[in-house]
């Protein structure tokens, strides 16, 4: 049978528990006549060497196979989007909304993946524009205070319209994919991944009447820091942190490109909510 993906980049969480699954994945892929490239951290777990850092693994891959948790997934999401490379995540962690494939089903799933028999779920991303630079976020863009106890004041505008002057610990702008992450913990709604929108969720707002908003994916969200507060940061997918000063602002829109995520054949989104969050049970 013809292979759909002939070169596979493997990324793994740097944890001893991943080693047996990493070895098994390599053996399975090699038996399928697939060329395997290990990122440096994955190679080091096996006492091997690799010339590919995680930040460049998408450049040499037709697909990325990931063994770890959602944090590991988020660390490769942006480069996968830029290179138009799909990502298949096998869950080694506790929750795993993005890494929804089960590590116990490596052989069956890897065989189906490289032959193109798995479903692909396309996920929207946020594009952040701040200080002349663009960044992508699969889950969320968060602006929040550091260790100070005072609330921070933000000006929120959507499509050049004044929305509110918000006194809060911070603000989360999330994709539907990211609605089950930080936004959910802050009281935001669950939004299914196929919804064309984004969520704006305050973190501990001073005014209890300011509730989370679900807005169209055509929206442009502008957030300006008004208060002269030290230690305010923009965090992108929990991976990249940028300091923000009084008077600074950023804008977020839905990115033109999408992430291609290999989805489980056996789990739909609502079953995923049941299994991961005990939702509806």
C-alpha positions in Angstrom: 0.0 0.0 0.0 1.3 3.5 -0.9 2.4 5.6 2.0 0.9 9.1 2.3 3.6 10.3 4.7 7.2 9.0 3.9 9.2 11.1 6.4 8.1 11.4 10.0 9.5 13.8 12.6 9.2 12.5 16.2 8.8 14.9 19.2 8.6 13.6 22.7 8.2 14.9 26.2 11.6 14.8 28.0 10.4 12.2 30.5 11.6 8.7 31.3 8.1 7.3 31.0 8.1 8.1 27.3 11.0 5.9 26.4 9.2 2.5 25.9 6.6 4.2 23.7 9.3 6.2 21.8 11.2 3.0 21.0 8.0 1.2 19.9 7.0 4.1 17.6 10.4 4.0 15.9 10.3 0.3 15.4 6.8 0.4 14.0 7.6 3.3 11.6 10.8 1.6 10.4 8.9 -1.6 9.8 6.6 0.4 7.6 9.6 1.7 5.6 9.1 5.2 6.8 12.1 7.5 7.2 12.3 8.7 10.9 13.8 12.0 12.2 14.1 12.4 15.9 14.2 15.8 17.6 17.3 16.3 19.8 15.4 15.8 23.1 13.8 12.6 21.9 17.1 11.3 20.7 18.9 12.1 24.0 16.3 10.0 25.8 17.5 7.0 23.8 21.2 7.9 24.1 21.3 8.9 20.5 22.3 12.1 18.6 20.2 14.3 16.4 20.9 17.4 14.4 17.3 18.6 14.5 16.1 20.8 17.4 12.4 20.8 18.2 12.1 24.2 16.6 13.1 22.8 13.2 11.6 19.3 13.1 8.7 20.4 10.8 11.2 21.4 8.1 12.3 17.7 7.5 8.9 16.0 8.0 5.8 15.1 6.1 4.1 14.7 9.4 5.0 15.2 13.1 4.3 12.3 15.5 4.3 13.6 19.1 4.4 11.6 22.3 3.6 13.7 25.4 1.0 16.1 26.5 -0.7 19.3 25.3 2.2 21.4 26.3 4.5 19.4 24.1 1.9 19.7 21.3 1.7 23.5 21.7 5.5 23.8 21.4 5.4 22.5 17.8 2.0 23.9 16.7 3.3 27.2 15.1 6.0 25.6 13.0 3.7 22.9 11.9 1.3 25.5 10.7 4.0 27.5 8.9 5.2 24.4 7.1 1.7 23.0 6.5 2.6 19.7 8.3 -0.1 17.8 10.2 0.5 16.7 13.8 -0.5 13.5 15.5 -0.4 13.6 19.3 -0.2 10.5 21.5 -1.2 11.4 25.0 1.3 10.6 27.8 -0.1 13.2 30.2 -3.3 13.4 32.2 -5.7 15.5 30.2 -4.6 15.7 26.5 -7.3 17.6 24.5 -4.8 18.0 21.7 -3.0 14.8 22.2 -6.1 12.7 21.9 -4.6 9.5 20.5 -4.0 6.8 23.0 -0.4 5.6 23.5 -1.6 2.1 24.0 -2.9 2.1 20.4 0.4 3.1 18.8 0.8 0.3 16.3 -2.8 0.5 14.9 -2.8 4.3 14.8 0.7 4.8 13.3 -0.1 2.3 10.6 -3.3 4.1 9.7 -1.6 7.5 10.0 1.2 6.9 7.5 -1.2 5.4 5.0 -3.6 8.4 5.3 -6.5 6.5 6.9 -7.0 8.9 9.8 -9.3 11.9 10.0 -7.8 15.4 9.9 -9.3 18.1 12.0 -8.5 21.6 10.9 -8.1 24.1 13.8 -8.1 27.9 13.6 -5.4 29.9 15.3 -5.1 33.4 16.6 -2.6 35.8 15.0 -1.2 38.3 17.5 0.3 41.6 16.4 2.4 43.4 19.0 5.2 45.9 18.6 5.6 45.1 14.9 5.8 41.4 15.3 3.3 38.6 14.5 2.9 35.4 16.5 0.5 32.5 16.2 -1.5 30.9 19.0 -3.5 27.6 18.8 -5.1 27.9 22.3 -5.0 31.5 23.5 -3.4 34.8 24.0 -3.4 35.9 27.7 -2.5 39.2 29.1 -2.1 39.2 32.9 -0.3 40.7 35.9 2.7 39.0 37.5 3.0 38.7 41.2 1.6 42.1 42.2 -1.7 42.0 44.0 -3.3 45.1 42.4 -5.8 44.7 39.5 -4.8 45.8 36.1 -6.8 48.2 33.8 -7.3 47.3 30.1 -9.2 49.0 27.3 -11.0 46.5 25.2 -12.1 47.3 21.6 -13.6 45.0 19.0 -13.6 46.1 15.4 -12.7 49.6 16.5 -15.7 49.8 18.8 -15.3 50.5 22.5 -16.4 47.5 24.5 -15.2 48.1 28.1 -12.6 49.5 30.4 -11.8 46.3 32.3 -10.3 46.1 35.8 -9.2 42.5 36.3 -6.2 40.2 36.9 -6.1 39.7 33.1 -7.8 38.9 29.9 -7.9 35.7 27.8 -8.6 35.6 24.1 -9.0 32.0 22.9 -9.8 30.0 19.9 -12.6 27.3 20.1 -9.8 24.8 20.5 -8.4 26.8 23.5 -11.9 27.2 25.1 -11.3 24.1 27.2 -7.9 25.5 28.5 -7.3 28.6 30.6 -10.5 30.2 29.4 -12.6 27.4 30.8 -10.8 27.6 34.2 -11.6 31.3 34.3 -15.3 30.7 33.7 -15.5 30.8 29.9 -17.8 28.6 27.8 -16.9 25.4 26.0 -16.9 26.0 22.2 -16.7 23.1 19.8 -13.7 23.3 17.4 -15.8 23.7 14.3 -17.4 27.0 15.5 -16.2 30.0 13.6 -15.5 32.4 16.5 -13.2 33.3 19.4 -13.8 33.8 23.1 -12.9 36.8 25.2 -12.7 35.9 28.9 -11.8 38.2 31.8 -9.6 36.8 34.7 -11.2 37.7 38.0 -12.9 40.9 36.8 -13.5 43.7 39.4 -17.0 44.2 37.9 -19.0 40.9 38.2 -21.2 42.0 35.3 -18.4 41.6 32.8 -18.9 38.1 31.5 -17.1 36.1 28.8 -17.9 37.0 25.1 -18.1 34.8 22.1 -17.5 36.8 19.0 -17.3 36.1 15.2 -14.0 34.9 13.8 -14.0 38.0 11.5 -13.4 40.2 14.6 -10.3 42.2 15.4 -9.7 42.4 19.1 -7.6 45.3 20.4 -6.3 45.4 24.0 -4.5 48.4 25.5 -2.9 48.5 28.9 -4.1 51.7 30.6 -2.8 51.3 34.2 0.8 52.0 35.1 1.3 48.5 36.4 4.6 46.7 36.7 4.9 43.1 35.6 2.2 42.8 33.0 2.8 40.1 30.4 1.4 38.7 27.2 1.6 34.9 27.1 1.1 33.0 23.9 -0.1 29.4 24.3 1.8 29.2 27.6 5.0 29.0 25.5 6.1 32.6 24.8 6.0 35.5 27.3 6.3 39.2 26.3 6.4 42.1 28.8 3.8 44.8 28.3 4.1 48.5 29.5 1.5 51.2 30.1 0.2 52.5 26.8 1.2 49.3 24.9 -1.5 47.6 22.9 -1.9 44.4 20.9 -4.4 43.1 18.3 -5.6 39.6 17.7 -7.4 38.2 14.6 -8.0 34.7 13.3 -5.0 33.6 11.3 -5.2 32.8 7.6 -3.5 29.4 8.1 -4.9 26.5 10.0 -3.4 23.6 12.0 -4.0 20.1 10.7 -4.5 17.8 13.7 -4.8 14.0 13.3 -8.0 13.1 15.1 -8.9 9.8 16.8 -11.1 7.4 14.9 -12.7 6.3 18.1 -13.4 9.5 20.0 -15.7 12.3 19.1 -15.5 15.8 20.7 -18.3 15.1 23.3 -16.8 11.8 24.3 -13.5 13.6 24.7 -15.2 16.1 27.1 -16.7 13.1 29.0 -13.4 11.3 29.3 -11.2 14.3 30.1 -13.5 16.5 32.2 -16.3 14.1 33.3 -18.5 16.6 31.5 -22.2 15.8 31.3 -21.7 12.8 33.6 
